[in-house]
Protein backbone atom coordinates (compact mmCIF):
# COMPACT_ATOMS: atom_id res chain seq x y z
CA UNK A 1 0.00 0.00 0.00
CA UNK A 2 1.29 3.44 -0.91
CA UNK A 3 2.12 5.82 1.97
CA UNK A 4 2.75 9.54 2.29
CA UNK A 5 6.45 8.78 2.78
CA UNK A 6 6.55 6.90 -0.55
CA UNK A 7 4.88 9.86 -2.22
CA UNK A 8 7.56 12.20 -0.90
CA UNK A 9 10.30 9.75 -1.88
CA UNK A 10 9.10 9.86 -5.47
CA UNK A 11 9.05 13.64 -5.45
CA UNK A 12 12.60 13.85 -4.14
CA UNK A 13 14.17 10.99 -6.14
CA UNK A 14 17.01 12.48 -8.26
CA UNK A 15 16.96 9.59 -10.76
CA UNK A 16 14.40 10.47 -13.48
CA UNK A 17 13.87 6.89 -14.72
CA UNK A 18 13.37 5.49 -11.24
CA UNK A 19 11.15 8.46 -10.37
CA UNK A 20 9.03 7.88 -13.46
CA UNK A 21 8.72 4.14 -12.83
CA UNK A 22 7.69 4.58 -9.21
CA UNK A 23 5.29 7.41 -10.09
CA UNK A 24 3.57 5.05 -12.56
CA UNK A 25 3.31 2.33 -9.90
CA UNK A 26 1.85 4.72 -7.33
CA UNK A 27 -0.65 6.15 -9.84
CA UNK A 28 -2.02 2.63 -10.39
CA UNK A 29 -2.24 2.02 -6.64
CA UNK A 30 -4.00 5.34 -6.00
CA UNK A 31 -6.43 4.78 -8.88
CA UNK A 32 -7.32 1.32 -7.57
CA UNK A 33 -7.95 2.67 -4.10
CA UNK A 34 -10.07 5.49 -5.45
CA UNK A 35 -12.21 2.90 -7.25
CA UNK A 36 -12.46 0.84 -4.07
CA UNK A 37 -13.51 3.92 -2.10
CA UNK A 38 -16.27 4.49 -4.66
CA UNK A 39 -17.45 0.91 -4.09
CA UNK A 40 -17.34 1.37 -0.31
CA UNK A 41 -19.33 4.61 -0.55
CA UNK A 42 -22.00 2.91 -2.64
CA UNK A 43 -22.18 0.03 -0.15
CA UNK A 44 -22.48 2.51 2.75
CA UNK A 45 -25.36 4.30 1.03
CA UNK A 46 -27.23 1.03 0.47
CA UNK A 47 -26.60 -0.07 4.06
CA UNK A 48 -27.91 3.23 5.43
CA UNK A 49 -31.01 2.90 3.23
CA UNK A 50 -31.63 -0.67 4.48
CA UNK A 51 -31.44 0.67 8.03
CA UNK A 52 -34.36 2.98 7.31
CA UNK A 53 -32.99 6.24 5.94
CA UNK A 54 -34.42 7.59 2.72
CA UNK A 55 -32.06 8.50 -0.11
CA UNK A 56 -33.00 12.15 0.45
CA UNK A 57 -31.95 11.92 4.10
CA UNK A 58 -28.72 10.15 3.15
CA UNK A 59 -27.93 12.86 0.61
CA UNK A 60 -28.47 15.58 3.19
CA UNK A 61 -26.22 13.87 5.74
CA UNK A 62 -23.47 13.26 3.19
CA UNK A 63 -23.70 16.83 1.93
CA UNK A 64 -24.49 15.88 -1.68
CA UNK A 65 -27.58 16.03 -3.87
CA UNK A 66 -30.13 13.26 -4.26
CA UNK A 67 -29.23 13.20 -7.96
CA UNK A 68 -25.63 12.48 -7.03
CA UNK A 69 -26.83 9.62 -4.82
CA UNK A 70 -28.61 8.11 -7.83
CA UNK A 71 -25.49 8.52 -9.93
CA UNK A 72 -23.34 6.81 -7.31
CA UNK A 73 -25.77 3.90 -7.02
CA UNK A 74 -25.70 3.24 -10.77
CA UNK A 75 -22.08 4.00 -11.66
CA UNK A 76 -19.97 2.76 -8.74
CA UNK A 77 -18.25 -0.66 -8.97
CA UNK A 78 -20.27 -3.76 -8.11
CA UNK A 79 -19.92 -5.18 -4.56
CA UNK A 80 -18.39 -8.44 -5.84
CA UNK A 81 -15.34 -6.48 -7.03
CA UNK A 82 -13.99 -7.02 -3.52
CA UNK A 83 -13.78 -10.78 -4.17
CA UNK A 84 -10.38 -10.05 -5.74
CA UNK A 85 -9.32 -7.40 -3.22
CA UNK A 86 -8.51 -3.79 -3.95
CA UNK A 87 -5.98 -4.21 -6.75
CA UNK A 88 -3.82 -4.15 -8.66
CA UNK A 89 -4.08 -7.94 -8.97
CA UNK A 90 -1.18 -10.17 -10.01
CA UNK A 91 -2.30 -13.13 -12.18
CA UNK A 92 0.12 -16.04 -12.56
CA UNK A 93 0.23 -19.28 -14.58
CA UNK A 94 2.90 -22.04 -14.61
CA UNK A 95 5.92 -21.75 -16.84
CA UNK A 96 6.57 -25.28 -18.05
CA UNK A 97 9.63 -26.80 -19.68
CA UNK A 98 9.86 -29.33 -22.51
CA UNK A 99 12.36 -30.68 -24.99
CA UNK A 100 12.56 -29.12 -28.43
CA UNK A 101 15.36 -30.03 -30.86
CA UNK A 102 17.13 -31.75 -28.00
CA UNK A 103 17.07 -28.65 -25.79
CA UNK A 104 14.86 -27.82 -22.81
CA UNK A 105 12.73 -24.79 -23.60
CA UNK A 106 10.10 -22.91 -21.59
CA UNK A 107 6.47 -22.79 -22.71
CA UNK A 108 2.99 -21.98 -21.41
CA UNK A 109 0.03 -24.35 -21.73
CA UNK A 110 -2.59 -22.94 -24.10
CA UNK A 111 -5.44 -23.64 -21.66
CA UNK A 112 -3.54 -21.94 -18.84
CA UNK A 113 -3.12 -18.91 -21.07
CA UNK A 114 -6.83 -18.96 -21.92
CA UNK A 115 -7.64 -19.07 -18.20
CA UNK A 116 -5.32 -16.15 -17.53
CA UNK A 117 -6.99 -14.13 -20.29
CA UNK A 118 -10.45 -14.98 -18.94
CA UNK A 119 -9.48 -13.76 -15.46
CA UNK A 120 -7.90 -10.61 -16.92
CA UNK A 121 -11.16 -9.88 -18.76
CA UNK A 122 -13.20 -10.39 -15.59
CA UNK A 123 -10.88 -8.11 -13.61
CA UNK A 124 -11.13 -5.41 -16.27
CA UNK A 125 -14.94 -5.47 -16.07
CA UNK A 126 -14.61 -5.00 -12.31
CA UNK A 127 -12.31 -1.98 -12.82
CA UNK A 128 -9.34 -3.87 -11.37
CA UNK A 129 -5.88 -3.36 -12.84
CA UNK A 130 -3.77 -6.47 -13.20
CA UNK A 131 -0.29 -7.63 -14.10
CA UNK A 132 0.73 -11.10 -15.21
CA UNK A 133 3.66 -13.22 -14.09
CA UNK A 134 5.10 -16.70 -14.63
CA UNK A 135 5.09 -19.37 -11.92
CA UNK A 136 8.34 -21.31 -12.28
CA UNK A 137 8.45 -24.98 -11.16
CA UNK A 138 10.40 -24.12 -7.99
CA UNK A 139 8.35 -21.10 -6.96
CA UNK A 140 7.17 -21.35 -3.36
CA UNK A 141 6.35 -17.72 -2.51
CA UNK A 142 3.31 -15.65 -3.43
CA UNK A 143 3.70 -12.24 -5.04
CA UNK A 144 2.95 -9.27 -2.85
CA UNK A 145 -0.54 -7.80 -2.80
CA UNK A 146 -3.75 -9.23 -4.23
CA UNK A 147 -3.21 -12.17 -6.59
CA UNK A 148 -4.77 -14.99 -8.60
CA UNK A 149 -2.69 -18.18 -8.69
CA UNK A 150 -3.66 -20.48 -11.59
CA UNK A 151 -1.56 -23.50 -10.72
CA UNK A 152 -1.95 -27.11 -9.60
CA UNK A 153 0.12 -28.84 -6.89
CA UNK A 154 2.14 -30.74 -9.49
CA UNK A 155 3.37 -27.54 -11.13
CA UNK A 156 4.88 -25.57 -8.24
CA UNK A 157 5.24 -25.56 -4.42
CA UNK A 158 3.26 -22.33 -4.15
CA UNK A 159 0.10 -24.25 -5.07
CA UNK A 160 0.82 -27.00 -2.54
CA UNK A 161 1.33 -24.42 0.21
CA UNK A 162 -2.02 -22.80 -0.57
CA UNK A 163 -3.82 -26.15 -0.47
CA UNK A 164 -2.37 -26.81 2.98
CA UNK A 165 -4.43 -23.86 4.20
CA UNK A 166 -7.75 -25.32 2.97
CA UNK A 167 -9.50 -27.28 5.77
CA UNK A 168 -12.04 -28.82 3.37
CA UNK A 169 -10.49 -29.64 -0.02
CA UNK A 170 -7.14 -30.99 -1.19
CA UNK A 171 -5.44 -32.78 -4.08
CA UNK A 172 -4.03 -36.29 -3.84
CA UNK A 173 -2.42 -38.65 -6.33
CA UNK A 174 -2.52 -42.45 -6.58
CA UNK A 175 -2.04 -45.06 -9.29
CA UNK A 176 -5.25 -43.83 -10.97
CA UNK A 177 -4.05 -40.23 -11.20
CA UNK A 178 -5.02 -36.99 -9.45
CA UNK A 179 -8.13 -36.54 -7.29
CA UNK A 180 -9.69 -33.60 -5.47
CA UNK A 181 -10.55 -34.82 -1.98
CA UNK A 182 -13.44 -33.52 0.09
CA UNK A 183 -12.73 -34.01 3.79
CA UNK A 184 -16.10 -32.63 4.85
CA UNK A 185 -18.20 -35.01 2.74
CA UNK A 186 -15.59 -37.77 2.87
CA UNK A 187 -15.57 -38.07 -0.90
CA UNK A 188 -13.09 -37.61 -3.70
CA UNK A 189 -13.50 -36.54 -7.30
CA UNK A 190 -11.40 -37.18 -10.37
CA UNK A 191 -11.53 -36.08 -13.97
CA UNK A 192 -13.78 -37.95 -16.44
CA UNK A 193 -11.48 -36.69 -19.19
CA UNK A 194 -8.47 -38.27 -17.49
CA UNK A 195 -10.29 -41.59 -17.23
CA UNK A 196 -11.46 -41.51 -20.84
CA UNK A 197 -10.30 -38.84 -23.31
CA UNK A 198 -13.52 -39.23 -25.32
CA UNK A 199 -15.43 -37.73 -22.36
CA UNK A 200 -14.94 -33.97 -22.63
CA UNK A 201 -15.54 -33.18 -18.96
CA UNK A 202 -12.97 -32.06 -16.40
CA UNK A 203 -12.97 -30.66 -12.86
CA UNK A 204 -11.16 -27.83 -11.13
CA UNK A 205 -10.58 -26.30 -7.72
CA UNK A 206 -11.33 -22.76 -6.58
CA UNK A 207 -10.50 -21.01 -3.32
CA UNK A 208 -10.41 -17.45 -2.08
CA UNK A 209 -8.87 -16.30 1.18
CA UNK A 210 -8.11 -13.02 2.88
CA UNK A 211 -4.72 -12.73 4.54
CA UNK A 212 -4.22 -9.52 6.49
CA UNK A 213 -4.81 -6.73 3.96
CA UNK A 214 -4.78 -8.77 0.75
CA UNK A 215 -6.79 -11.41 -1.13
CA UNK A 216 -5.47 -14.64 -2.68
CA UNK A 217 -7.55 -16.54 -5.25
CA UNK A 218 -6.36 -20.04 -6.18
CA UNK A 219 -7.51 -21.93 -9.30
CA UNK A 220 -6.29 -25.42 -10.21
CA UNK A 221 -7.64 -28.04 -12.61
CA UNK A 222 -7.02 -31.76 -12.72
CA UNK A 223 -5.95 -30.84 -16.26
CA UNK A 224 -5.50 -27.29 -17.49
CA UNK A 225 -8.95 -27.22 -19.13
CA UNK A 226 -10.39 -27.70 -15.62
CA UNK A 227 -8.89 -24.35 -14.64
CA UNK A 228 -10.59 -22.70 -17.61
CA UNK A 229 -13.86 -24.22 -16.45
CA UNK A 230 -13.39 -22.64 -13.03
CA UNK A 231 -12.82 -19.23 -14.65
CA UNK A 232 -15.98 -19.70 -16.72
CA UNK A 233 -18.09 -20.57 -13.68
CA UNK A 234 -16.58 -17.79 -11.58
CA UNK A 235 -17.38 -15.22 -14.25
CA UNK A 236 -21.05 -16.26 -14.22
CA UNK A 237 -21.56 -16.71 -10.47
CA UNK A 238 -19.21 -14.21 -8.82
CA UNK A 239 -22.03 -12.04 -7.43
CA UNK A 240 -23.68 -14.94 -5.58
CA UNK A 241 -20.38 -16.53 -4.49
CA UNK A 242 -19.00 -13.37 -2.89
CA UNK A 243 -19.76 -13.01 0.81
CA UNK A 244 -18.12 -9.97 2.47
CA UNK A 245 -18.37 -11.64 5.90
CA UNK A 246 -16.32 -14.68 4.85
CA UNK A 247 -12.53 -14.76 4.86
CA UNK A 248 -12.27 -18.15 3.15
CA UNK A 249 -14.27 -20.09 0.56
CA UNK A 250 -13.46 -23.13 -1.58
CA UNK A 251 -15.33 -25.23 -4.13
CA UNK A 252 -15.02 -27.77 -6.93
CA UNK A 253 -16.28 -26.94 -10.41
CA UNK A 254 -17.03 -29.38 -13.25
CA UNK A 255 -16.96 -28.23 -16.87
CA UNK A 256 -17.73 -29.54 -20.36
CA UNK A 257 -15.67 -28.52 -23.37
CA UNK A 258 -15.62 -29.04 -27.12
CA UNK A 259 -13.02 -30.41 -29.52
CA UNK A 260 -11.32 -27.01 -29.62
CA UNK A 261 -11.02 -26.97 -25.82
CA UNK A 262 -13.53 -24.16 -25.45
CA UNK A 263 -15.68 -24.48 -22.32
CA UNK A 264 -19.34 -25.03 -23.19
CA UNK A 265 -20.78 -25.39 -19.68
CA UNK A 266 -19.64 -25.23 -16.05
CA UNK A 267 -21.32 -26.14 -12.78
CA UNK A 268 -20.66 -26.35 -9.05
CA UNK A 269 -20.29 -29.92 -7.72
CA UNK A 270 -18.76 -29.37 -4.26
CA UNK A 271 -19.28 -26.50 -1.86
CA UNK A 272 -18.90 -23.65 -1.63
CA UNK A 273 -17.39 -24.29 1.79
CA UNK A 274 -16.81 -21.19 3.93
CA UNK A 275 -14.93 -20.43 7.11
CA UNK A 276 -18.20 -19.23 8.66
CA UNK A 277 -19.67 -22.77 8.53
Secondary structure as UniProt FT lines:
FT   HELIX           4..12
FT   HELIX           16..50
FT   TURN            51..52
FT   HELIX           55..62
FT   HELIX           66..75
FT   HELIX           79..84
FT   STRAND          89..94
FT   STRAND          96..100
FT   TURN            101..102
FT   STRAND          103..107
FT   HELIX           110..125
FT   TURN            126..127
FT   STRAND          130..135
FT   TURN            137..138
FT   STRAND          147..150
FT   TURN            153..155
FT   HELIX           157..164
FT   STRAND          169..174
FT   TURN            175..176
FT   STRAND          177..182
FT   TURN            183..186
FT   STRAND          187..189
FT   HELIX           192..195
FT   TURN            197..198
FT   STRAND          201..211
FT   TURN            212..213
FT   STRAND          214..221
FT   HELIX           224..241
FT   TURN            244..245
FT   STRAND          248..257
FT   TURN            259..260
FT   STRAND          263..274
FT   TURN            275..276
//
